[in-house]
Amino acid sequence: MTTAPREPRTLSKDPGTDKRTGPLLAVVLAAQFMALLDTFIVGVAAPTIRSELDTSDAGLQLVVAGYTVAYAVLLITGARLGDRMGHRRAWLTGLALFTAASLACGLAAGTGQLIAFRLAQGAAAALLIPQVLSLIQRSHVGEARVRALGAYSAVLATGAVAGQVVGGVLVSADLFGMGWRPVFLVNVPIGVVLLVLGTKVLPTDRRDPGAAVRPLDLPGLVLLAAAMSLFTVPLVLGQEEGWPAWTWISLMASVLPFGAFAAYESRLARRGGAPLIAPRVLRIPGMVQAVLRIIVVMAVNAGFVFAATLHVQSGLGYGALRSGLMFAPTALVFGLVGLTWRRWPPRLQTGLVPGGFVLTALSTAAVGALLRDGGDGGPLLYLALVGVGGGMAAAYSPTLTGALATVSTEDAADASGLLVTVTQIGQVLGVAVFGTLFLNRGAGPGAEGSADGLWMCATALAGASILGAVAGLVRKRS
């Protein structure tokens, strides 16, 4: 059996001696944070968009969810295009398209235009974000790679909470009387600056002499895009639509293209071809376990933010700014733990992942209990929110870092596309499952009805976190 061609491109400098890795990391993570922010920032601006554009319920759903759908469906395609184009070129192209789409969203004259430009934003993010991990893997080695992956995981998982904070600030500020538009237009100057910096700090893509170009697996792309579309669209839109028959039909139908994709990719690999995701990536020690853990922690993360945000805004009547700032402790602690856990004593690191899941379970349950009476929770609420951020970071960051620290450079794009995709799937599942539970139980009048829904949701989130803790106790197979 022949082996698949190795990666056709490498960095222009030896990764162990490139002194630009610090600025490179800062630039690519800033762009990633900006793109991830747009997954959640629009939710805070949704009421203002509805009133100013006279948007229907269906139209508003597509404005909010169109980005997520396009992003999730095209992520692995974006990772593979990075191999073909070169990661530097793909990153710059994705950032340029994202910046242009953000400008178009901010200037949109109607709902139809805004939906179209949001889809374009999501597609651009799907090209941009997978290159970040590939660039990190190829420009950092040893302990430097571990530190960079810690920063990467902190940025990747704080987007949901930070989106609430930034969105609340921008909508409440009503800059120049522009209402919701600054949540998109703020990306434009940032994107332009990052483009300029990127051209200076990102290494030039160069082809290895004699290296074969890995062919683009078009049948695999089509099958995966079909499967992801059938799976994510009903999850994203199902709750608002009341889970009509088409959502369940679509979810069940997604099994067919997923199965066809797995069968085709396995057959292609056996023939010595270049599958969209190399099967050897799934055989990396701990990778499958990491995928399961990441799905759980991201589902809990997204479900918690979704339910808690709706409760404080609809049940307690908080404005966008106040509700956004309420989650600042969660975001700050998540980032702090994600950046520093490697420097903790070894005895604390041993049980960090299961301990993080347990802390998340206790903290989410505490949030639900503190708000159960329809009140504001008092000072203890913020301590519980700190526990949520710290617990999820302890569960997520070591899992992601452990899965990627030993990935070879030729598998960097495959691992990037896989783990970023399952991160997105976890977030979509979290909103669909836990959001549905909250909305169904929180249908009662006033703050008390909403608080009851939040309590039930918090209980379910705690249960899911305990499952993650149990999974964390399973020893990795080599």
C-alpha positions as CSV (number, residue, x, y, z in Angstrom):
1,M,0.0,0.0,0.0
2,T,1.4,3.4,-0.9
3,T,1.3,6.3,1.5
4,A,-0.4,9.6,1.0
5,P,1.8,12.4,-0.2
6,R,3.3,14.5,2.5
7,E,2.4,18.2,3.0
8,P,3.5,20.3,0.0
9,R,4.3,23.4,2.0
10,T,6.4,24.3,5.0
11,L,7.4,27.5,6.8
12,S,10.1,29.6,5.4
13,K,12.2,29.4,8.5
14,D,13.2,26.6,10.9
15,P,10.5,26.6,13.6
16,G,13.0,26.3,16.4
17,T,14.9,29.4,15.4
18,D,12.1,31.7,14.1
19,K,12.1,34.8,16.4
20,R,8.8,36.0,15.1
21,T,6.7,33.3,16.7
22,G,5.5,35.7,19.5
23,P,4.1,38.4,17.1
24,L,2.8,35.6,14.8
25,L,0.9,34.0,17.7
26,A,-0.6,37.4,18.8
27,V,-1.7,38.3,15.3
28,V,-3.3,34.9,14.4
29,L,-5.0,34.6,17.7
30,A,-6.4,38.1,17.5
31,A,-7.9,37.3,14.2
32,Q,-9.3,34.0,15.5
33,F,-10.9,35.8,18.5
34,M,-12.5,38.4,16.2
35,A,-14.0,35.7,14.0
36,L,-15.2,33.5,16.9
37,L,-16.7,36.6,18.6
38,D,-19.1,37.0,15.6
39,T,-20.6,33.6,16.4
40,F,-22.2,35.1,19.5
41,I,-22.1,38.9,19.4
42,V,-25.1,39.2,17.1
43,G,-27.3,37.4,19.5
44,V,-27.1,40.4,21.9
45,A,-27.9,42.8,19.0
46,A,-30.8,40.7,17.7
47,P,-33.6,42.7,19.3
48,T,-32.2,46.0,17.9
49,I,-31.8,44.4,14.4
50,R,-35.4,43.2,14.6
51,S,-36.8,46.6,15.4
52,E,-34.7,48.7,13.0
53,L,-34.9,46.3,10.0
54,D,-38.5,45.1,10.7
55,T,-37.1,41.6,10.5
56,S,-39.4,38.6,10.8
57,D,-38.7,35.7,13.2
58,A,-37.4,33.5,10.4
59,G,-35.2,36.3,9.0
60,L,-33.8,37.0,12.4
61,Q,-33.0,33.3,12.9
62,L,-31.0,33.3,9.7
63,V,-29.2,36.5,10.6
64,V,-28.0,34.9,13.9
65,A,-27.6,31.3,12.7
66,G,-26.4,31.8,9.1
67,Y,-22.9,32.5,10.2
68,T,-22.8,29.4,12.4
69,V,-24.2,27.1,9.7
70,A,-21.8,28.3,7.0
71,Y,-18.8,28.2,9.4
72,A,-19.5,24.7,10.7
73,V,-20.2,23.2,7.2
74,L,-17.1,24.6,5.6
75,L,-14.5,24.3,8.4
76,I,-12.8,21.1,7.2
77,T,-12.9,22.4,3.6
78,G,-11.1,25.5,4.8
79,A,-8.5,23.4,6.5
80,R,-7.8,21.4,3.3
81,L,-7.7,24.6,1.2
82,G,-5.0,25.8,3.5
83,D,-2.9,22.8,2.4
84,R,-3.4,23.7,-1.2
85,M,-3.0,27.4,-1.1
86,G,-0.4,27.6,1.7
87,H,-1.4,28.5,5.3
88,R,-0.2,32.1,5.0
89,R,-2.1,32.8,1.8
90,A,-5.2,31.1,3.1
91,W,-5.1,33.0,6.4
92,L,-4.7,36.3,4.6
93,T,-7.4,35.5,2.1
94,G,-9.8,34.4,4.8
95,L,-9.2,37.5,6.9
96,A,-9.6,39.8,3.9
97,L,-12.9,38.2,3.0
98,F,-14.1,38.3,6.6
99,T,-13.3,42.0,6.9
100,A,-15.1,42.8,3.6
101,A,-18.1,40.7,4.7
102,S,-18.2,42.5,8.1
103,L,-18.3,45.9,6.3
104,A,-21.1,44.6,4.1
105,C,-23.0,43.4,7.1
106,G,-22.6,46.8,8.8
107,L,-23.9,48.6,5.7
108,A,-26.7,46.2,4.9
109,A,-29.9,48.0,3.9
110,G,-32.3,45.1,4.6
111,T,-32.7,41.6,6.1
112,G,-32.0,39.7,2.9
113,Q,-28.7,41.5,2.4
114,L,-27.7,41.0,6.0
115,I,-28.4,37.2,5.8
116,A,-26.4,36.9,2.6
117,F,-23.4,38.8,4.1
118,R,-23.6,36.7,7.3
119,L,-23.3,33.6,5.2
120,A,-20.3,35.1,3.5
121,Q,-18.8,36.0,6.9
122,G,-19.2,32.4,8.1
123,A,-17.6,31.0,4.9
124,A,-14.6,33.4,5.3
125,A,-14.2,32.4,9.0
126,A,-14.1,28.7,7.9
127,L,-11.1,29.5,5.7
128,L,-9.4,31.7,8.3
129,I,-9.7,29.8,11.6
130,P,-8.3,26.3,10.6
131,Q,-5.0,28.0,9.5
132,V,-4.4,29.3,13.0
133,L,-3.7,25.9,14.4
134,S,-1.7,24.8,11.4
135,L,0.5,27.9,11.7
136,I,1.0,27.3,15.5
137,Q,1.9,23.6,14.9
138,R,4.4,24.5,12.2
139,S,6.0,27.5,13.9
140,H,6.4,26.2,17.5
141,V,8.1,23.2,18.9
142,G,8.5,21.7,22.4
143,E,7.4,23.7,25.4
144,A,6.8,26.7,23.1
145,R,4.2,24.7,21.3
146,V,2.4,23.7,24.5
147,R,2.3,27.3,25.7
148,A,0.9,28.4,22.3
149,L,-1.7,25.7,22.4
150,G,-2.7,26.9,25.8
151,A,-3.3,30.4,24.5
152,Y,-5.1,29.0,21.5
153,S,-7.5,27.0,23.6
154,A,-8.2,30.0,25.9
155,V,-9.1,32.1,22.9
156,L,-11.1,29.4,21.2
157,A,-13.4,28.8,24.2
158,T,-13.9,32.4,25.5
159,G,-15.6,33.6,22.3
160,A,-19.1,32.7,23.6
161,V,-18.8,34.6,26.8
162,A,-16.8,37.5,25.3
163,G,-19.4,37.9,22.6
164,Q,-22.0,38.7,25.2
165,V,-19.8,41.3,26.8
166,V,-18.6,43.0,23.7
167,G,-22.0,42.9,22.1
168,G,-23.6,44.4,25.2
169,V,-21.1,47.2,25.3
170,L,-21.5,48.1,21.6
171,V,-25.3,47.9,21.4
172,S,-25.7,49.9,24.6
173,A,-23.2,52.6,23.5
174,D,-25.2,53.1,20.3
175,L,-22.1,54.7,18.6
176,F,-23.0,57.6,16.3
177,G,-26.6,56.5,16.6
178,M,-25.9,53.5,14.5
179,G,-27.7,50.9,16.7
180,W,-26.6,47.4,15.9
181,R,-24.3,48.2,13.0
182,P,-21.1,48.7,15.1
183,V,-21.1,45.0,16.1
184,F,-20.1,44.3,12.5
185,L,-18.2,47.5,11.6
186,V,-15.8,47.2,14.6
187,N,-14.2,44.3,12.7
188,V,-13.2,46.5,9.8
189,P,-10.4,48.6,11.3
190,I,-9.2,45.6,13.3
191,G,-9.2,43.4,10.2
192,V,-7.2,45.9,8.2
193,V,-4.6,46.3,10.9
194,L,-4.3,42.5,11.3
195,L,-3.9,42.1,7.5
196,V,-1.0,44.6,7.5
197,L,0.6,42.9,10.4
198,G,0.0,39.5,9.0
199,T,1.9,40.3,5.8
200,K,4.9,41.2,8.0
201,V,4.9,38.4,10.6
202,L,3.5,35.3,8.8
203,P,6.2,33.2,7.2
204,T,6.2,32.7,3.5
205,D,4.7,29.5,2.2
206,R,7.3,27.5,0.3
207,R,7.0,24.2,-1.4
208,D,9.4,21.4,-0.4
209,P,11.5,20.3,-3.4
210,G,10.1,17.2,-4.9
211,A,7.0,17.1,-2.6
212,A,3.8,16.0,-4.3
213,V,0.8,18.3,-4.1
214,R,-1.9,16.6,-2.1
215,P,-5.0,16.4,-4.3
216,L,-8.2,17.9,-3.1
217,D,-10.7,15.3,-2.2
218,L,-13.8,16.7,-3.9
219,P,-16.1,13.7,-3.3
220,G,-15.2,13.8,0.3
221,L,-15.9,17.5,0.5
222,V,-19.3,17.1,-1.0
223,L,-20.3,14.3,1.2
224,L,-19.1,16.0,4.4
225,A,-20.7,19.3,3.5
226,A,-24.0,17.5,2.8
227,A,-23.8,15.6,6.1
228,M,-22.9,18.8,8.1
229,S,-25.7,20.8,6.5
230,L,-28.3,18.1,7.3
231,F,-27.0,17.9,10.8
232,T,-26.4,21.5,11.8
233,V,-29.3,23.4,10.1
234,P,-32.1,21.7,12.1
235,L,-30.0,22.0,15.4
236,V,-29.5,25.7,14.8
237,L,-33.1,26.5,13.6
238,G,-35.1,23.8,15.2
239,Q,-36.0,25.5,18.5
240,E,-37.2,28.7,17.0
241,E,-39.3,26.7,14.5
242,G,-40.8,24.5,17.2
243,W,-39.0,21.4,16.0
244,P,-41.2,20.7,13.0
245,A,-41.0,17.4,11.1
246,W,-38.4,18.6,8.6
247,T,-35.9,19.1,11.5
248,W,-36.1,15.4,12.6
249,I,-36.1,14.1,9.0
250,S,-33.0,16.2,8.3
251,L,-31.2,14.9,11.5
252,M,-32.0,11.3,10.6
253,A,-31.0,11.8,7.0
254,S,-27.6,13.1,8.0
255,V,-26.6,9.6,9.0
256,L,-26.5,8.5,5.4
257,P,-23.9,11.1,4.1
258,F,-21.9,10.7,7.3
259,G,-21.8,6.9,6.7
260,A,-21.0,7.4,3.0
261,F,-18.2,9.9,3.9
262,A,-16.6,7.5,6.4
263,A,-16.8,4.6,4.0
264,Y,-15.4,6.6,1.1
265,E,-12.5,8.1,3.1
266,S,-11.5,4.7,4.5
267,R,-11.5,3.2,1.0
268,L,-9.6,6.1,-0.4
269,A,-6.9,5.8,2.3
270,R,-6.6,2.0,1.6
271,R,-6.0,2.8,-2.0
272,G,-3.2,5.1,-1.1
273,G,-5.1,8.3,-1.9
274,A,-5.3,11.5,0.1
275,P,-8.6,11.6,2.2
276,L,-10.1,14.8,3.5
277,I,-9.2,13.6,7.1
278,A,-6.3,11.2,7.3
279,P,-7.5,8.1,9.3
280,R,-4.2,8.1,11.2
281,V,-5.3,11.3,12.9
282,L,-8.0,9.5,14.7
283,R,-5.4,6.9,15.8
284,I,-3.3,9.5,17.5
285,P,-3.2,8.5,21.2
286,G,-6.0,10.2,23.1
287,M,-7.5,11.9,20.0
288,V,-10.9,10.1,20.1
289,Q,-11.1,10.7,23.9
290,A,-10.3,14.3,23.4
291,V,-13.0,14.7,20.7
292,L,-15.6,13.4,23.2
293,R,-14.4,15.6,26.0
294,I,-14.3,18.7,23.8
295,I,-17.9,18.1,22.6
296,V,-19.1,17.8,26.2
297,V,-17.3,20.9,27.5
298,M,-18.3,23.0,24.5
299,A,-21.9,21.8,24.8
300,V,-22.0,22.8,28.4
301,N,-20.3,26.1,27.7
302,A,-22.7,27.1,24.9
303,G,-25.8,25.8,26.7
304,F,-25.0,27.6,29.9
305,V,-24.3,31.0,28.2
306,F,-27.5,30.6,26.1
307,A,-29.8,29.8,29.0
308,A,-28.3,32.2,31.5
309,T,-28.3,35.1,29.0
310,L,-32.0,34.5,28.1
311,H,-32.9,34.3,31.8
312,V,-31.2,37.6,32.9
313,Q,-32.5,39.5,29.8
314,S,-36.0,38.1,29.6
315,G,-36.7,37.0,33.1
316,L,-34.8,39.6,35.1
317,G,-35.0,42.4,32.6
318,Y,-31.3,43.2,32.3
319,G,-30.2,45.3,29.4
320,A,-27.6,44.1,26.9
321,L,-24.7,45.8,28.7
322,R,-25.5,44.5,32.1
323,S,-26.2,41.0,31.0
324,G,-23.0,41.0,29.0
325,L,-20.8,42.3,31.8
326,M,-22.3,39.7,34.2
327,F,-20.3,37.0,32.3
328,A,-17.0,38.9,32.4
329,P,-15.7,36.9,35.4
330,T,-16.4,33.6,33.5
331,A,-14.5,34.9,30.5
332,L,-11.6,36.3,32.5
333,V,-11.1,33.2,34.6
334,F,-11.4,30.9,31.6
335,G,-8.6,32.8,29.8
336,L,-6.4,33.0,33.0
337,V,-6.7,29.3,33.7
338,G,-6.1,28.4,30.1
339,L,-2.9,30.4,29.9
340,T,-1.4,29.4,33.3
341,W,-2.4,25.8,34.0
342,R,0.9,24.5,32.7
343,R,2.7,26.3,35.5
344,W,0.7,24.8,38.2
345,P,2.3,22.1,40.5
346,P,2.4,18.7,38.9
347,R,0.1,17.2,41.6
348,L,-2.6,19.6,40.6
349,Q,-2.3,18.9,36.9
350,T,-2.7,15.1,37.4
351,G,-6.5,15.3,37.9
352,L,-7.1,18.6,36.2
353,V,-9.5,17.4,33.5
354,P,-11.9,15.4,35.7
355,G,-11.5,18.0,38.4
356,G,-12.5,20.7,35.9
357,F,-15.6,18.9,35.0
358,V,-16.6,18.4,38.6
359,L,-16.0,22.1,39.3
360,T,-18.1,23.0,36.3
361,A,-20.9,20.7,37.6
362,L,-20.9,22.2,41.0
363,S,-20.7,25.8,39.7
364,T,-23.5,25.5,37.1
365,A,-25.7,23.9,39.7
366,A,-24.9,26.7,42.1
367,V,-25.8,29.4,39.5
368,G,-29.2,27.7,39.0
369,A,-29.8,27.4,42.7
370,L,-28.8,31.0,43.4
371,L,-31.2,32.3,40.7
372,R,-34.0,29.8,41.4
373,D,-36.1,32.2,43.5
374,G,-36.2,34.8,40.7
375,G,-33.7,37.1,42.4
376,D,-30.3,38.4,41.2
377,G,-28.2,35.8,43.1
378,G,-26.3,38.3,45.1
379,P,-22.4,38.3,45.4
380,L,-22.3,34.5,45.5
381,L,-23.5,34.4,41.9
382,Y,-20.2,35.9,40.7
383,L,-18.2,33.4,42.7
384,A,-20.2,30.6,41.0
385,L,-19.6,32.3,37.6
386,V,-15.9,32.3,38.4
387,G,-16.2,28.5,39.1
388,V,-17.9,27.9,35.8
389,G,-15.1,29.7,33.9
390,G,-12.3,28.0,35.9
391,G,-13.9,24.5,35.7
392,M,-14.5,24.6,31.9
393,A,-11.0,25.9,31.3
394,A,-9.5,23.1,33.4
395,A,-11.5,20.6,31.5
396,Y,-10.9,22.0,28.0
397,S,-7.4,23.5,27.8
398,P,-5.4,20.4,28.9
399,T,-7.6,18.2,26.7
400,L,-6.9,20.2,23.6
401,T,-3.2,20.7,24.3
402,G,-2.7,17.0,25.1
403,A,-4.4,16.0,21.8
404,L,-2.3,18.4,19.7
405,A,1.0,18.5,21.4
406,T,2.3,15.4,19.6
407,V,0.5,15.9,16.2
408,S,3.1,15.9,13.4
409,T,3.3,18.8,11.0
410,E,1.9,16.8,8.1
411,D,-1.3,16.1,10.1
412,A,-1.7,19.6,11.5
413,A,-4.4,20.6,9.0
414,D,-6.4,17.4,9.5
415,A,-6.2,17.8,13.3
416,S,-7.1,21.5,13.1
417,G,-10.1,20.9,10.9
418,L,-11.3,18.0,13.1
419,L,-11.0,19.6,16.5
420,V,-12.3,23.0,15.5
421,T,-15.3,21.3,13.8
422,V,-16.1,19.2,16.9
423,T,-15.8,22.4,19.0
424,Q,-18.4,24.0,16.8
425,I,-20.6,20.8,16.8
426,G,-20.4,20.8,20.6
427,Q,-21.6,24.4,20.8
428,V,-24.5,23.8,18.4
429,L,-25.5,20.7,20.3
430,G,-25.3,22.7,23.6
431,V,-27.7,25.4,22.4
432,A,-30.1,22.9,20.8
433,V,-30.3,20.4,23.7
434,F,-29.9,22.6,26.8
435,G,-31.5,25.7,25.1
436,T,-34.6,23.6,24.3
437,L,-34.8,22.3,27.9
438,F,-34.6,25.9,29.3
439,L,-37.2,27.3,26.9
440,N,-39.6,24.4,27.5
441,R,-39.4,24.6,31.3
442,G,-39.0,28.4,31.4
443,A,-42.3,29.2,29.7
444,G,-44.0,30.3,33.0
445,P,-44.8,34.0,33.7
446,G,-42.2,36.4,35.0
447,A,-38.8,35.8,36.6
448,E,-40.0,32.8,38.6
449,G,-41.0,30.9,35.4
450,S,-37.7,31.7,33.7
451,A,-35.7,30.8,36.9
452,D,-37.4,27.4,37.0
453,G,-36.3,26.7,33.4
454,L,-32.8,27.9,34.3
455,W,-32.7,25.6,37.3
456,M,-33.7,22.5,35.3
457,C,-31.2,23.5,32.6
458,A,-28.4,24.0,35.2
459,T,-29.2,20.5,36.6
460,A,-28.8,19.0,33.2
461,L,-25.6,20.9,32.6
462,A,-24.2,19.6,35.9
463,G,-25.1,16.0,34.8
464,A,-23.4,16.4,31.5
465,S,-20.3,17.7,33.3
466,I,-20.2,14.7,35.6
467,L,-20.3,12.5,32.5
468,G,-17.3,14.5,31.2
469,A,-15.5,13.9,34.6
470,V,-16.1,10.1,34.3
471,A,-14.7,10.2,30.8
472,G,-11.7,12.1,32.0
473,L,-10.9,9.2,34.4
474,V,-10.5,6.8,31.5
475,R,-6.8,6.3,30.8
476,K,-5.6,7.1,27.4
477,R,-4.7,4.2,25.2
478,S,-1.5,4.4,23.2
